[in-house]
């Protein structure tokens, strides 16, 4: 009888929103090639990663491994990691591992912790896995602001990509408010990292001071607008990168680049061709300043000498070609002839 039919309650709207975001990502064209890949969820115990883990465990339960990273930066971090792991197990995820990260190296605590976290996730994930990260729309907005403030160029302002294998970010269109509401609806108890409100950390100040002020001054919608800007720049960068690859192929002559071919293209495309070529030649850690100086050997050629590059390399122009030399080798006389 109709009156005896069991009514299954609908999930909370926030829970549905997070699950839908995961489903959309897994069904997206970029993710389709990974349809059979195992899924690894990186979980810190915070609201974002707990909500993500719960959604993935619901949507694709047989493919999931969870990695809880203990950065060992605060007293009681082992207990925090253990609580997070237990909550993920209660979601039905059987393969849950707690991994300790060794945080050290240059660049400050934030950068060192990020490197250590990614190192652990890489080491503990299967080679063919997608590693799902709990970055949200709010994280994306903060990343865009950091790129703007540092003058890092369009690649940085474009923020984080939903998929940059093996890293996947299904929640870049989902707010922190939504992930916290989802945790509450599911009875999960997220950990609030005190570093997230510590004003000694740049991102924490952006989160607690800058973004709220912008929201007030611009009357709301700032995080969404910054995320849209990132998406637009990603599309533009993809198009310019494709043209840069094409140009590199057209200008390439026996490990050198033909400056006449390069000069016929806009500077934005030339710099992308140069970046791809220089990386292929083994030059590390290029930034916008290096690329603009390299491009000056094409677009503003006045017979100048070689340009120093990271890693002890030198870029020089000789006889209408660009070539990369190990900095330990002396440049021959007359090498600046264009």
DRENZA-325628 format. One record per residue (C-alpha): residue number from 1; residue in three letters; z negated, x, y negated. Coordinates in nm, 2 decimals. Each point is the difference from the previous one (the first is absolute). Last residue first. Example, Ala and Ser with C-alpha at 12.3 -4.5 7.8 and 13.67 -1.06 7.14 Angstrom:
<romars>
ROMAR    i   aa      zz      xx      yy
ROMAR    2  SER   -0.71    1.37    0.11
ROMAR    1  ALA   -0.07   -0.14    0.34
</romars>
This chain:
<romars>
ROMAR    i   aa      zz      xx      yy
ROMAR  338  UNK    3.48    7.28   -3.89
ROMAR  337  UNK   -0.08    0.36    0.00
ROMAR  336  UNK   -0.38    0.03    0.03
ROMAR  335  UNK    0.02    0.23    0.30
ROMAR  334  UNK    0.13    0.29   -0.21
ROMAR  333  UNK   -0.24    0.25    0.15
ROMAR  332  UNK   -0.13   -0.10    0.34
ROMAR  331  UNK   -0.32   -0.21    0.03
ROMAR  330  UNK   -0.28    0.19    0.18
ROMAR  329  UNK   -0.12   -0.15    0.33
ROMAR  328  UNK   -0.36   -0.09    0.01
ROMAR  327  UNK    0.06   -0.33   -0.17
ROMAR  326  UNK    0.19   -0.13    0.31
ROMAR  325  UNK    0.33   -0.12   -0.13
ROMAR  324  UNK    0.14   -0.34   -0.06
ROMAR  323  UNK    0.36   -0.04   -0.11
ROMAR  322  UNK    0.18   -0.21   -0.26
ROMAR  321  UNK    0.38    0.06   -0.04
ROMAR  320  UNK    0.23    0.04   -0.29
ROMAR  319  UNK    0.03    0.38    0.03
ROMAR  318  UNK   -0.38    0.05    0.02
ROMAR  317  UNK   -0.27   -0.24   -0.08
ROMAR  316  UNK   -0.35    0.08    0.11
ROMAR  315  UNK   -0.29   -0.17    0.17
ROMAR  314  UNK   -0.29    0.22    0.10
ROMAR  313  UNK   -0.25   -0.04    0.29
ROMAR  312  UNK   -0.36    0.13    0.01
ROMAR  311  UNK   -0.14   -0.32    0.16
ROMAR  310  UNK    0.04   -0.21   -0.32
ROMAR  309  UNK    0.32    0.07   -0.21
ROMAR  308  UNK    0.08    0.26   -0.26
ROMAR  307  UNK    0.32   -0.06   -0.20
ROMAR  306  UNK    0.27    0.27    0.00
ROMAR  305  UNK    0.16    0.12   -0.33
ROMAR  304  UNK    0.16   -0.20   -0.28
ROMAR  303  UNK    0.37    0.00   -0.07
ROMAR  302  UNK   -0.02   -0.30   -0.22
ROMAR  301  UNK    0.02   -0.28    0.25
ROMAR  300  UNK   -0.16   -0.32   -0.12
ROMAR  299  UNK    0.11   -0.25    0.26
ROMAR  298  UNK    0.04    0.23    0.30
ROMAR  297  UNK   -0.26    0.28   -0.03
ROMAR  296  UNK   -0.21   -0.26   -0.19
ROMAR  295  UNK   -0.02   -0.20    0.32
ROMAR  294  UNK   -0.23    0.27    0.15
ROMAR  293  UNK   -0.23   -0.03   -0.30
ROMAR  292  UNK    0.00   -0.38    0.03
ROMAR  291  UNK   -0.07    0.03    0.37
ROMAR  290  UNK   -0.29    0.24   -0.04
ROMAR  289  UNK   -0.16   -0.21   -0.27
ROMAR  288  UNK    0.04   -0.32    0.21
ROMAR  287  UNK   -0.20    0.15    0.29
ROMAR  286  UNK    0.10    0.20    0.30
ROMAR  285  UNK   -0.26    0.08    0.26
ROMAR  284  UNK    0.18    0.23    0.24
ROMAR  283  UNK    0.34    0.18    0.00
ROMAR  282  UNK    0.13    0.03    0.36
ROMAR  281  UNK    0.37   -0.02   -0.06
ROMAR  280  UNK    0.00   -0.36    0.11
ROMAR  279  UNK   -0.26   -0.07   -0.27
ROMAR  278  UNK    0.23    0.16   -0.25
ROMAR  277  UNK    0.30   -0.21    0.11
ROMAR  276  UNK   -0.19   -0.33   -0.02
ROMAR  275  UNK   -0.15    0.08   -0.33
ROMAR  274  UNK    0.33    0.12   -0.14
ROMAR  273  UNK    0.18   -0.32    0.10
ROMAR  272  UNK   -0.27   -0.21   -0.15
ROMAR  271  UNK    0.02    0.20   -0.32
ROMAR  270  UNK    0.37   -0.05   -0.02
ROMAR  269  UNK   -0.03   -0.37    0.04
ROMAR  268  UNK   -0.24   -0.03   -0.30
ROMAR  267  UNK    0.21    0.25   -0.19
ROMAR  266  UNK    0.32   -0.21    0.01
ROMAR  265  UNK    0.29    0.13    0.21
ROMAR  264  UNK    0.30    0.22   -0.09
ROMAR  263  UNK   -0.23    0.30   -0.05
ROMAR  262  UNK   -0.08    0.01    0.37
ROMAR  261  UNK    0.37    0.05    0.11
ROMAR  260  UNK    0.04    0.28   -0.26
ROMAR  259  UNK   -0.33    0.15    0.11
ROMAR  258  UNK    0.11    0.05    0.36
ROMAR  257  UNK   -0.31    0.02    0.21
ROMAR  256  UNK   -0.08    0.28    0.25
ROMAR  255  UNK   -0.08    0.01    0.37
ROMAR  254  UNK    0.37    0.05    0.09
ROMAR  253  UNK    0.14   -0.25   -0.25
ROMAR  252  UNK   -0.19   -0.31   -0.07
ROMAR  251  UNK    0.11   -0.20   -0.31
ROMAR  250  UNK    0.14   -0.31    0.19
ROMAR  249  UNK   -0.29   -0.01    0.24
ROMAR  248  UNK   -0.26    0.04   -0.27
ROMAR  247  UNK    0.18   -0.27   -0.20
ROMAR  246  UNK   -0.02   -0.25    0.29
ROMAR  245  UNK   -0.37    0.07    0.04
ROMAR  244  UNK   -0.06   -0.05   -0.37
ROMAR  243  UNK    0.19   -0.33    0.01
ROMAR  242  UNK   -0.23   -0.12    0.28
ROMAR  241  UNK   -0.30    0.12   -0.19
ROMAR  240  UNK    0.11   -0.19   -0.31
ROMAR  239  UNK    0.03   -0.32    0.19
ROMAR  238  UNK   -0.34    0.05    0.17
ROMAR  237  UNK   -0.16    0.09   -0.33
ROMAR  236  UNK    0.13   -0.32   -0.16
ROMAR  235  UNK   -0.14   -0.22    0.29
ROMAR  234  UNK   -0.33    0.19   -0.02
ROMAR  233  UNK   -0.01   -0.04   -0.37
ROMAR  232  UNK    0.03   -0.38    0.03
ROMAR  231  UNK   -0.28   -0.01    0.26
ROMAR  230  UNK   -0.23    0.21   -0.22
ROMAR  229  UNK    0.06   -0.22   -0.30
ROMAR  228  UNK   -0.08   -0.31    0.21
ROMAR  227  UNK   -0.33    0.16    0.09
ROMAR  226  UNK   -0.07    0.07   -0.36
ROMAR  225  UNK    0.07   -0.36   -0.09
ROMAR  224  UNK   -0.23   -0.13    0.28
ROMAR  223  UNK   -0.28    0.23   -0.11
ROMAR  222  UNK    0.04   -0.11   -0.36
ROMAR  221  UNK    0.01   -0.38    0.06
ROMAR  220  UNK   -0.27   -0.08   -0.26
ROMAR  219  UNK   -0.03   -0.05   -0.37
ROMAR  218  UNK    0.16    0.32   -0.11
ROMAR  217  UNK   -0.32    0.13   -0.18
ROMAR  216  UNK   -0.23   -0.14    0.27
ROMAR  215  UNK    0.20    0.12    0.30
ROMAR  214  UNK    0.05    0.33   -0.17
ROMAR  213  UNK   -0.37    0.04   -0.05
ROMAR  212  UNK   -0.07   -0.10    0.37
ROMAR  211  UNK    0.26    0.26    0.11
ROMAR  210  UNK   -0.15    0.28   -0.21
ROMAR  209  UNK   -0.37   -0.03    0.07
ROMAR  208  UNK   -0.10   -0.06    0.36
ROMAR  207  UNK    0.31    0.07    0.19
ROMAR  206  UNK    0.13    0.27   -0.23
ROMAR  205  UNK   -0.34    0.15   -0.01
ROMAR  204  UNK   -0.02    0.00    0.38
ROMAR  203  UNK    0.35    0.16    0.02
ROMAR  202  UNK   -0.12    0.29   -0.21
ROMAR  201  UNK   -0.32    0.07    0.19
ROMAR  200  UNK   -0.30    0.11   -0.20
ROMAR  199  UNK   -0.04   -0.37   -0.09
ROMAR  198  UNK   -0.14   -0.08    0.35
ROMAR  197  UNK    0.10   -0.36    0.08
ROMAR  196  UNK    0.22    0.06    0.30
ROMAR  195  UNK   -0.21    0.30    0.09
ROMAR  194  UNK   -0.28   -0.24    0.09
ROMAR  193  UNK    0.21   -0.12    0.30
ROMAR  192  UNK   -0.07   -0.37    0.05
ROMAR  191  UNK   -0.01   -0.06    0.37
ROMAR  190  UNK    0.15   -0.33    0.13
ROMAR  189  UNK   -0.20   -0.25    0.19
ROMAR  188  UNK    0.23   -0.23    0.20
ROMAR  187  UNK   -0.08   -0.37    0.04
ROMAR  186  UNK    0.37   -0.10    0.02
ROMAR  185  UNK   -0.01   -0.20   -0.32
ROMAR  184  UNK   -0.19    0.28   -0.18
ROMAR  183  UNK    0.26    0.26    0.12
ROMAR  182  UNK    0.28   -0.22   -0.12
ROMAR  181  UNK   -0.16   -0.04   -0.34
ROMAR  180  UNK   -0.03    0.38   -0.04
ROMAR  179  UNK    0.37    0.04    0.10
ROMAR  178  UNK    0.11   -0.27   -0.25
ROMAR  177  UNK   -0.20    0.15   -0.29
ROMAR  176  UNK    0.14    0.34    0.08
ROMAR  175  UNK    0.35   -0.14   -0.06
ROMAR  174  UNK    0.29   -0.03    0.24
ROMAR  173  UNK    0.36    0.11   -0.09
ROMAR  172  UNK   -0.06    0.36    0.12
ROMAR  171  UNK   -0.17   -0.14    0.31
ROMAR  170  UNK    0.24    0.11    0.28
ROMAR  169  UNK   -0.03    0.37   -0.08
ROMAR  168  UNK    0.16    0.21    0.27
ROMAR  167  UNK   -0.02    0.38    0.05
ROMAR  166  UNK    0.20    0.16    0.29
ROMAR  165  UNK    0.24   -0.04   -0.16
ROMAR  164  UNK    0.02   -0.08   -0.37
ROMAR  163  UNK   -0.03   -0.38    0.00
ROMAR  162  UNK   -0.15   -0.23   -0.26
ROMAR  161  UNK    0.07    0.28   -0.26
ROMAR  160  UNK   -0.27    0.13   -0.23
ROMAR  159  UNK    0.05    0.04   -0.37
ROMAR  158  UNK    0.33    0.00   -0.18
ROMAR  157  UNK   -0.18    0.17   -0.29
ROMAR  156  UNK   -0.01    0.31    0.22
ROMAR  155  UNK    0.37    0.01    0.07
ROMAR  154  UNK    0.07   -0.11   -0.36
ROMAR  153  UNK   -0.16    0.31   -0.16
ROMAR  152  UNK   -0.34    0.17    0.03
ROMAR  151  UNK   -0.10   -0.06   -0.36
ROMAR  150  UNK   -0.36    0.02    0.10
ROMAR  149  UNK   -0.10   -0.33   -0.17
ROMAR  148  UNK    0.30   -0.18    0.14
ROMAR  147  UNK   -0.05    0.12    0.35
ROMAR  146  UNK   -0.37   -0.10   -0.01
ROMAR  145  UNK    0.09   -0.34   -0.14
ROMAR  144  UNK    0.25   -0.05    0.29
ROMAR  143  UNK   -0.26    0.10    0.25
ROMAR  142  UNK   -0.25   -0.24   -0.15
ROMAR  141  UNK    0.24   -0.29    0.03
ROMAR  140  UNK    0.08    0.09    0.36
ROMAR  139  UNK   -0.37    0.01    0.09
ROMAR  138  UNK   -0.04   -0.35   -0.16
ROMAR  137  UNK    0.30   -0.13    0.21
ROMAR  136  UNK   -0.18    0.12    0.31
ROMAR  135  UNK   -0.02    0.32    0.21
ROMAR  134  UNK   -0.15   -0.08    0.34
ROMAR  133  UNK    0.20    0.26    0.21
ROMAR  132  UNK    0.20   -0.07    0.31
ROMAR  131  UNK    0.10    0.30    0.21
ROMAR  130  UNK    0.33   -0.07    0.18
ROMAR  129  UNK    0.01    0.17    0.33
ROMAR  128  UNK    0.27    0.21    0.17
ROMAR  127  UNK   -0.20    0.33    0.00
ROMAR  126  UNK   -0.32   -0.17    0.12
ROMAR  125  UNK   -0.27    0.01   -0.26
ROMAR  124  UNK   -0.31    0.23    0.01
ROMAR  123  UNK    0.15    0.30   -0.17
ROMAR  122  UNK    0.18   -0.19   -0.27
ROMAR  121  UNK   -0.30   -0.21   -0.08
ROMAR  120  UNK   -0.22    0.31   -0.02
ROMAR  119  UNK    0.24    0.18   -0.24
ROMAR  118  UNK    0.04   -0.31   -0.21
ROMAR  117  UNK   -0.38   -0.02   -0.05
ROMAR  116  UNK   -0.04    0.37   -0.07
ROMAR  115  UNK    0.27   -0.01   -0.26
ROMAR  114  UNK   -0.15   -0.31   -0.17
ROMAR  113  UNK   -0.35    0.15    0.01
ROMAR  112  UNK    0.13    0.32   -0.16
ROMAR  111  UNK    0.19   -0.19   -0.28
ROMAR  110  UNK   -0.31   -0.21   -0.09
ROMAR  109  UNK   -0.24    0.29    0.03
ROMAR  108  UNK    0.18    0.23   -0.24
ROMAR  107  UNK    0.34    0.17    0.03
ROMAR  106  UNK   -0.06    0.29    0.23
ROMAR  105  UNK   -0.13    0.00    0.36
ROMAR  104  UNK   -0.27   -0.18    0.20
ROMAR  103  UNK   -0.07   -0.32    0.17
ROMAR  102  UNK   -0.04    0.03    0.38
ROMAR  101  UNK    0.07   -0.34    0.14
ROMAR  100  UNK   -0.19   -0.16    0.29
ROMAR   99  UNK    0.18   -0.25    0.22
ROMAR   98  UNK   -0.15   -0.33    0.13
ROMAR   97  UNK    0.23   -0.16    0.26
ROMAR   96  UNK    0.08   -0.36    0.08
ROMAR   95  UNK    0.23   -0.10    0.29
ROMAR   94  UNK   -0.14   -0.34    0.11
ROMAR   93  UNK    0.10   -0.20   -0.31
ROMAR   92  UNK   -0.14   -0.35    0.06
ROMAR   91  UNK   -0.13   -0.07   -0.35
ROMAR   90  UNK   -0.34    0.10    0.13
ROMAR   89  UNK    0.13    0.35    0.06
ROMAR   88  UNK    0.09    0.02   -0.37
ROMAR   87  UNK   -0.35   -0.10   -0.10
ROMAR   86  UNK   -0.14    0.27    0.23
ROMAR   85  UNK    0.22    0.27   -0.15
ROMAR   84  UNK   -0.11   -0.09   -0.35
ROMAR   83  UNK   -0.36    0.01    0.10
ROMAR   82  UNK    0.05    0.35    0.16
ROMAR   81  UNK    0.18    0.13   -0.31
ROMAR   80  UNK   -0.28   -0.11   -0.23
ROMAR   79  UNK   -0.26    0.15    0.24
ROMAR   78  UNK    0.19    0.33    0.00
ROMAR   77  UNK    0.02   -0.01   -0.39
ROMAR   76  UNK   -0.38   -0.02   -0.02
ROMAR   75  UNK   -0.02    0.26   -0.27
ROMAR   74  UNK    0.32    0.04   -0.18
ROMAR   73  UNK    0.32    0.22    0.02
ROMAR   72  UNK    0.03    0.00    0.38
ROMAR   71  UNK    0.36   -0.13   -0.03
ROMAR   70  UNK   -0.04   -0.23    0.30
ROMAR   69  UNK    0.34   -0.15    0.08
ROMAR   68  UNK    0.01   -0.31    0.21
ROMAR   67  UNK    0.32   -0.01    0.21
ROMAR   66  UNK    0.11   -0.33    0.15
ROMAR   65  UNK    0.25   -0.03    0.27
ROMAR   64  UNK    0.22   -0.31    0.02
ROMAR   63  UNK    0.30   -0.10    0.20
ROMAR   62  UNK   -0.14   -0.27    0.22
ROMAR   61  UNK   -0.16   -0.20   -0.28
ROMAR   60  UNK    0.31   -0.04   -0.22
ROMAR   59  UNK   -0.07   -0.28   -0.25
ROMAR   58  UNK   -0.38   -0.05    0.05
ROMAR   57  UNK   -0.09    0.36    0.04
ROMAR   56  UNK    0.23    0.08   -0.30
ROMAR   55  UNK   -0.17   -0.26   -0.22
ROMAR   54  UNK   -0.35    0.12    0.10
ROMAR   53  UNK    0.09    0.37   -0.06
ROMAR   52  UNK    0.15   -0.09   -0.34
ROMAR   51  UNK   -0.31   -0.19   -0.11
ROMAR   50  UNK   -0.22    0.29    0.11
ROMAR   49  UNK    0.23    0.25   -0.18
ROMAR   48  UNK   -0.02   -0.19   -0.33
ROMAR   47  UNK   -0.37   -0.09    0.02
ROMAR   46  UNK   -0.12    0.35    0.06
ROMAR   45  UNK   -0.10    0.13    0.35
ROMAR   44  UNK    0.23    0.30   -0.04
ROMAR   43  UNK    0.26   -0.13    0.25
ROMAR   42  UNK    0.34    0.15    0.07
ROMAR   41  UNK    0.19   -0.24    0.22
ROMAR   40  UNK    0.23    0.15    0.26
ROMAR   39  UNK    0.29   -0.21    0.12
ROMAR   38  UNK    0.20    0.10    0.31
ROMAR   37  UNK    0.37   -0.01   -0.04
ROMAR   36  UNK    0.20   -0.28    0.16
ROMAR   35  UNK    0.13   -0.16   -0.32
ROMAR   34  UNK    0.03    0.34   -0.18
ROMAR   33  UNK    0.37   -0.03   -0.08
ROMAR   32  UNK   -0.09   -0.35   -0.14
ROMAR   31  UNK   -0.23    0.15   -0.26
ROMAR   30  UNK    0.26    0.06   -0.27
ROMAR   29  UNK    0.16   -0.34    0.05
ROMAR   28  UNK   -0.33   -0.18   -0.04
ROMAR   27  UNK   -0.15   -0.19    0.29
ROMAR   26  UNK   -0.30    0.23    0.03
ROMAR   25  UNK   -0.05   -0.02   -0.38
ROMAR   24  UNK    0.02   -0.37   -0.01
ROMAR   23  UNK   -0.24   -0.04    0.29
ROMAR   22  UNK   -0.25    0.23   -0.17
ROMAR   21  UNK    0.02   -0.19   -0.33
ROMAR   20  UNK   -0.03   -0.33    0.18
ROMAR   19  UNK   -0.32    0.12    0.17
ROMAR   18  UNK   -0.15    0.10   -0.34
ROMAR   17  UNK    0.10   -0.33   -0.16
ROMAR   16  UNK   -0.13   -0.21    0.29
ROMAR   15  UNK   -0.34    0.17   -0.01
ROMAR   14  UNK   -0.01   -0.06   -0.38
ROMAR   13  UNK    0.09   -0.37    0.06
ROMAR   12  UNK   -0.28   -0.04    0.26
ROMAR   11  UNK    0.14   -0.08    0.34
ROMAR   10  UNK    0.10   -0.35    0.08
ROMAR    9  UNK   -0.23   -0.19    0.23
ROMAR    8  UNK    0.12   -0.09    0.35
ROMAR    7  UNK   -0.04   -0.37    0.05
ROMAR    6  UNK   -0.07   -0.10    0.36
ROMAR    5  UNK    0.18   -0.31    0.10
ROMAR    4  UNK   -0.25   -0.26    0.13
ROMAR    3  UNK    0.09   -0.26   -0.27
ROMAR    2  UNK    0.37    0.03    0.09
ROMAR    1  UNK   -0.07   -0.11    0.35
</romars>
